[in-house]
């Protein structure tokens, strides 16, 4: 997972690129319903935002990833807190500090991206 910048203004949107790589020797079809990939933003133990909170924030359907190739897709964190099972972000302003975005395949690998929010 990669992000646009490791230093971001409080409240700014942050786009992440999550890349699925097929290291096998044959093409594979990735079904996002069976193997969902989610991105969660935390600050310490505080869960701030998750793409799991809204189906529209996650990739859907299926994609074929050719052998030895990658499939990148973008996830955008609106720079705000989310609420479980709601596609609306909170209007609460987050504080300056360090935040960690974690992309994770259900039951599998995880990658982290650390960023600092500043005023």
N, C-alpha and C positions, 0 to 999 in steps of 0.2 A: 504494500500500500504506500502510496506517495501522496503528499499534500502540496498545496500551492506555496505555502511559506510556513516557517516555524515560528514566526512572529506575526501576530494578527491583532487588529484593533478589536476591543470588546464590542460585541454585537455584529461584527462583520460575518458574512457568509464564507464558508471554507469548503472548497471542492476537493475531494479525495479521488484518486484513481485506484481502484481495486483491480488487480490483475490475476486472473486464473491462468495457470500455465499447465499445459499437458506435457508432462515429461515422458509419456509413454511412446510406444512405437506405432500405435494405431490411433485413428481419430476417435474422439469420444463425444457423446452428447451430454451436456450438462443440463439437468432439469432443476431449475431453481425452486420448484415446489418440493422436491424430494431432498435436495441438498442446498438449503437456503444459506446465503451469505449475508451477514449483518455487520453493520458498523455501529459501535457504541462509543460515545464520548463521556469520559469521566474526569473528575477532579478529586484526587485522593480516592476515598471510598464512595464519593457522591456520584451517582449515575445522573448525568446531565441530559443526554439525548441518545436516542437509539433509532436506527432505521426500522427496527422491529415494531415500533409504535404505530407505523402507518404503512400499509401495503404499497401506497404510491411512492414511497421513498426507497423501495427495493426493486432489484431486477426481477422480472417475471418471465415465465415461459421457458423455452429451451434454446440452447445454442450449441452448435457443433464447434469443438475446438480441435483443430487439426493436430496431428502428432508433432511434437516439438514446437508448437506455436502457443501464443497467448491470446486471451480474450480480456481486454480492459473495459471497465465501465466506470462511470462517474457516480459518486454519491455526494450530495451537497448537504452539509450541516448548516442550518440557517443562523448559527451563532446564538441560539436560544435553547432553553430547556424544553424538553418534550414531555408529554404525558402518555402513559401507557394506553393503547387502543384509541388514540386520538391523533388526527392529522393536523392539529393546531399546535403551534409553538406558544410557549408562555411569553408574556410581556415582561416578566421579571428580568432585570438586568443582571448579567453575570459579573462577577468580580474579576479583576486582573489576577493573573497567576498562571500556573502551568496546568494544561489539560492534555489528556491522552486519548487519542482515537484508536480504537482496536477493531480491525476487520477480522471476522471469524467465520469459518465454515462450521455449520452445525456439527458438533461432535468431533471437530478436527482442528486443523492448523489455525493459528492466529498471528497477525502481524500488527505492530504498534507504530504509531506516529505521534511524537511529542511536539506540542506547540505551546507558545506563551502568548496569552492575551494581555494586551496593554491598553491603557486609557488613551 
